[in-house]
């Protein structure tokens, strides 16, 4: 993400990693998770 110019807070990366590991759907308003989803398609994400 940093190489693309879209740094993501460390906490958001950890939350996304846990959601992917547990096969959970992450529901959020934060656009950081959209950036993570671009790199990790297995992230189940629902934006509200």
C-alpha positions as CSV (number, residue, x, y, z in Angstrom):
1,X,0.0,0.0,0.0
2,X,2.8,2.4,0.9
3,X,4.4,1.9,-2.5
4,X,1.1,2.9,-4.2
5,X,1.0,6.1,-2.1
6,X,-1.9,4.9,0.1
7,X,-0.5,4.1,3.5
8,X,-2.9,2.2,5.8
9,X,-2.8,2.5,9.6
10,X,-1.3,-0.6,11.2
11,X,-4.4,-1.2,13.3
12,X,-6.6,-1.3,10.1
13,X,-4.2,-3.9,8.6
14,X,-4.4,-6.0,11.7
15,X,-8.2,-5.8,11.7
16,X,-8.4,-6.8,8.1
17,X,-5.9,-9.7,8.7
18,X,-8.1,-11.1,11.5
19,X,-11.2,-10.8,9.4
20,X,-9.6,-12.7,6.5
21,X,-8.1,-15.3,8.8
22,X,-11.5,-15.9,10.5
23,X,-13.4,-15.6,7.2
24,X,-15.5,-12.8,8.6
25,X,-17.2,-10.0,6.7
26,X,-15.8,-6.6,7.8
27,X,-18.4,-3.8,7.9
28,X,-16.9,-0.3,7.8
29,X,-17.1,3.3,6.8
30,X,-13.3,3.7,6.5
31,X,-11.9,3.8,2.9
32,X,-8.6,2.3,4.2
33,X,-10.2,-1.1,4.0
34,X,-11.1,-0.5,0.3
35,X,-7.4,0.0,-0.3
36,X,-6.6,-3.2,1.5
37,X,-9.2,-5.0,-0.5
38,X,-7.5,-4.0,-3.7
39,X,-4.4,-6.0,-2.7
40,X,-6.2,-8.8,-0.9
41,X,-9.3,-10.0,-2.8
42,X,-10.1,-12.6,-0.1
43,X,-11.1,-9.8,2.3
44,X,-14.9,-9.9,2.6
45,X,-15.8,-6.2,2.9
46,X,-19.1,-4.4,3.2
47,X,-19.0,-0.6,3.1
48,X,-21.8,1.4,4.7
